[in-house]
Amino acid sequence: MYPSTMIAFNVAKQTKLATVLGIEGFQVLFDKPETAKDRKVTFDPVNEFFTHCSATSENCVMLASKYFNLVSYEEALQLYKEYKNGQ
């Protein structure tokens, strides 16, 4: 059995320094069920951000473009082509 993220990162009440409740500029999205009792989260920015932080080498561009407004691979390529054509 694989260890959970909590075990892998040694997350426990004794090791926790803070709890992230939200990310400024992003909101939790819910689906629109028949009743409020059946409401489910469709997008949780805190969960997504910290899930991808566990493998930053693989997810750094996605995190940077989505959460820090930096360019993606496609945008960087387009900017490079524009730069080269302008010379």
JOKA-V559963 format. One record per residue. N is the residue number from 1. SS is DSSP state (H for helix, E for strand, C for the rest). Layout:
# JOKA-V559963
<<N;SS> <N;SS>>
This chain:
# JOKA-V559963
<<1;C> <2;C> <3;C> <4;C> <5;H> <6;H> <7;H> <8;H> <9;C> <10;C> <11;C> <12;C> <13;C> <14;C> <15;C> <16;C> <17;C> <18;C> <19;C> <20;C> <21;C> <22;C> <23;C> <24;C> <25;C> <26;C> <27;C> <28;C> <29;E> <30;E> <31;C> <32;C> <33;C> <34;C> <35;C> <36;H> <37;H> <38;H> <39;C> <40;C> <41;E> <42;E> <43;E> <44;C> <45;H> <46;H> <47;H> <48;H> <49;H> <50;H> <51;H> <52;H> <53;H> <54;C> <55;C> <56;H> <57;H> <58;H> <59;H> <60;H> <61;H> <62;H> <63;H> <64;H> <65;H> <66;H> <67;H> <68;C> <69;C> <70;C> <71;C> <72;C> <73;H> <74;H> <75;H> <76;H> <77;H> <78;H> <79;H> <80;H> <81;H> <82;H> <83;H> <84;H> <85;H> <86;H> <87;C>>
